Amino acid sequence: MSRPPLPPLTEGSLIAPLVRLALPFMLGNVLSLFTLVVDRFWVGKVGTEAMAALGTAQSAVAVCMTIGMGMAIGTLAGVARAIGAGDRRHAALVFGQGMGIAVILGAGFALAGFFAPGPMMRFMGTEPAVAGPAQTYLAISLWGFLVQGPLMMLSFALQGAGEARAALRVAAVAPIINALLDPLFIFTFDLGLPGAAWATFLANGIGLAAGAVLVARGGLALQPIAGMFRPRLDLARRILTIGVPGSLEHTVRTIATFSLLKILNGFGAAVVSAYTTTTLVIMALIFPGVALGQATASLVGQCLGAGQPRRAVRTAWLSVGLYAVFMTLLGVLIWLGAPHIIAVFDPNPVVVAEGSAQLRVLVYCFPPLAAALVLGKAFGGAGTTVPAMISAAIAHLAYQLPLAWWLGDRYGPTGAYWAMTTAFMVHGLLSMALFTRHFGRRVTDHPGGQKTVKSPAQEAEERVS
C-alpha cells in the first residue's frame, strides 16, 4: 500500500514543515555523531596519544569534508528549487551532475592520500608518538572519500527533495555498521587507531550501496531517469557557482580550527586530547543545528522555487530563533557539568581540567554560532553562498587566526580558546547583517504584488537568455 501524500512543504504553518524535515535530519546527524562517539570511546582505550592523533587527523579530514559539503549544498539548492517548481526531471538531472562532481572530488582526495598526510602532520608540528598513527589514519580517510563523497551528495540531494525519511534511512546504515566494526578492527585485528579509519571506510561503502538501491527502487520525489549521469556543463556550472563559495565558507572555518589545533599541539598531548573531546561536545550541539539548517535550506530552496520568498525568509529567522534558544539552555548545562563530560572520554586529571576550561570559554559563543550556522545553510538553499563565505572569511581568517596566535603566545591555550569564541560571535553578527541586507535588497516588487528573490545565478541566466 502506498503511503498517503504529505502536505506540501511550502504551504500552511512555518514550523510544521520545518519540524517535519528537521527531526529526521537530526536523527541522521545524531547517528553520524554516534560514529564520532564510538571512535573516541574505543580509541580512548588505546591511550591519550592515540586520542590526540585521532583529533589531529580528523581536523585535516574535516578540511576535505567541507569542500565536498559545498558541492553537496549546491546540489541541494538545485534539487530543492526544481522540486518546489514541480519539475522532478530537472531535479534528477541536477542530482546526476552532483554525483559526477562527487566522484571526481573523491578520486582527487584518494590520490592525495598517497602523498599529503606526511607533509600535513609535519605542518601541524605533532609529537612523534602522535604523528605516526595520525598520518596513517589520515591516509586511509582520504582514500575513503571515494565512497564518502558520493554518499554525502546522495544524502543532501534527498534532503533538498524534501525526502527526510529516505535521507534518514541512508544516513543510518554507515554509523551502525561502523559501530559494529570499530572494536573488531581496532582490537581484534590489532590495528589500533588505523582500524577506526578502515571501519569507517567500509561502513560508508555499505551505506552508499544501500542508498543507491533505495533511490533506484523509485517512489521518491527524487527519481532516477535515463541519461541523468550524462555530463551537462550548464547544470554542473550552476552547482559549482553555488558550491565553490559554499565550500570556501566551510573550509575557512575548518582551516581556522586546523590552525588552532596547530597552536595547541605546542602545549602537549594532554591539551590536544582535551580539545579532541571538547570538539566532540561542540559537535554534539552543532549537529541539531546542522539538521535544522539543512531543513531550512531545503525549505528556502523550495519556497523560492514556488515563488514564495517571504515565506523563505521567515522560515530562516524562525530556525535561528529556535536554535539560539536551544544552544543557550545547553550552554548553561555544559558550564555546570564540564568536568564530568570530559572525564567520560579521558579521565586523566590534566585532560579533565584543560577540557573543562575549554568548554567554559566556548559556551559564550553558542547563540551567535546558532545564527551563523543556520543562516549559512539558508544562503545555500537560496543558491547565494557568497555572503556566507564573506562572513566566515572575515571572522575566522582575518580575525581569529592572528588573534589566536597572539593570545596563545601570551596567555597559553585559554587565550586561543577566547580567540575562537569571539570569532564565532563576529561570524554570527556578520551573518545576520548580511542576510538582512541581501534579502531586503533582493525581494523586489512585481505586478500584482508578487514578490521574488533572485540569486546571482538566476540573474546571470536571465541576462544570457
C-alpha positions, 0 to 999 in steps of 0.5 A, a space after each residue: 500500500 502506498 503511503 498517503 501524500 504529505 502536505 506540501 512543504 511550502 504551504 500552511 504553518 512555518 514550523 510544521 514543515 520545518 519540524 517535519 524535515 528537521 527531526 529526521 535530519 537530526 536523527 541522521 546527524 545524531 547517528 553520524 555523531 554516534 560514529 564520532 562517539 564510538 571512535 573516541 570511546 574505543 580509541 580512548 582505550 588505546 591511550 591519550 596519544 592515540 586520542 590526540 592523533 585521532 583529533 589531529 587527523 580528523 581536523 585535516 579530514 574535516 578540511 576535505 569534508 567541507 569542500 565536498 559539503 559545498 558541492 553537496 549544498 549546491 546540489 541541494 539548492 538545485 534539487 530543492 528549487 526544481 522540486 518546489 517548481 514541480 519539475 522532478 526531471 530537472 531535479 534528477 538531472 541536477 542530482 546526476 551532475 552532483 554525483 559526477 562532481 562527487 566522484 571526481 572530488 573523491 578520486 582527487 582526495 584518494 590520490 592525495 592520500 598517497 602523498 599529503 598526510 606526511 607533509 600535513 602532520 609535519 605542518 601541524 608540528 605533532 609529537 612523534 608518538 602522535 604523528 605516526 598513527 595520525 598520518 596513517 589514519 589520515 591516509 586511509 580517510 582520504 582514500 575513503 572519500 571515494 565512497 564518502 563523497 558520493 554518499 554525502 551528495 546522495 544524502 543532501 540531494 534527498 534532503 533538498 527533495 524534501 525526502 527526510 525519511 529516505 535521507 534518514 534511512 541512508 544516513 543510518 546504515 554507515 554509523 551502525 555498521 561502523 559501530 559494529 566494526 570499530 572494536 573488531 578492527 581496532 582490537 581484534 585485528 590489532 590495528 589500533 587507531 588505523 582500524 577506526 579509519 578502515 571501519 569507517 571506510 567500509 561502513 560508508 561503502 555499505 551505506 552508499 550501496 544501500 542508498 543507491 538501491 533505495 533511490 533506484 527502487 523509485 517512489 521518491 520525489 527524487 527519481 532516477 531517469 535515463 541519461 541523468 549521469 550524462 555530463 551537462 556543463 550548464 547544470 554542473 556550472 550552476 552547482 559549482 557557482 553555488 558550491 565553490 563559495 559554499 565550500 570556501 565558507 566551510 573550509 575557512 572555518 575548518 582551516 581556522 580550527 586546523 590552525 588552532 589545533 596547530 597552536 595547541 599541539 605546542 602545549 602537549 598531548 594532554 591539551 590536544 586530547 582535551 580539545 579532541 573531546 571538547 570538539 566532540 561536545 561542540 559537535 554534539 550541539 552543532 549537529 541539531 543545528 546542522 539538521 535544522 539548517 539543512 531543513 531550512 535550506 531545503 525549505 528556502 530552496 523550495 519556497 523560492 522555487 514556488 515563488 514564495 520568498 517571504 515565506 523563505 525568509 521567515 522560515 530562516 529567522 524562525 530556525 535561528 530563533 529556535 536554535 539560539 534558544 536551544 544552544 543557550 539552555 545547553 550552554 548553561 548545562 555544559 558550564 555546570 557539568 564540564 568536568 564530568 563530560 570530559 572525564 567520560 572520554 579521558 579521565 586523566 586529571 590534566 585532560 579533565 581540567 584543560 577540557 573543562 576550561 575549554 568548554 567554559 570559554 566556548 559556551 559564550 559563543 553558542 547563540 551567535 554560532 546558532 545564527 551563523 550556522 543556520 543562516 549559512 545553510 539558508 544562503 545555500 538553499 537560496 543558491 547565494 553562498 557568497 555572503 556566507 563565505 564573506 562572513 566566515 572569511 572575515 571572522 575566522 581568517 582575518 580575525 581569529 587566526 592572528 588573534 589566536 596566535 597572539 593570545 596563545 603566545 601570551 596567555 597559553 591555550 585559554 587565550 586561543 580558546 577566547 580567540 575562537 569564541 569571539 570569532 564565532 560571535 563576529 561570524 554570527 553578527 556578520 551573518 545576520 547583517 548580511 542576510 538582512 541586507 541581501 534579502 531586503 535588497 533582493 525581494 523586489 516588487 512585481 505586478 500584482 504584488 508578487 514578490 521574488 528573490 533572485 540569486 546571482 545565478 538566476 540573474 546571470 541566466 536571465 541576462 544570457 537568455 
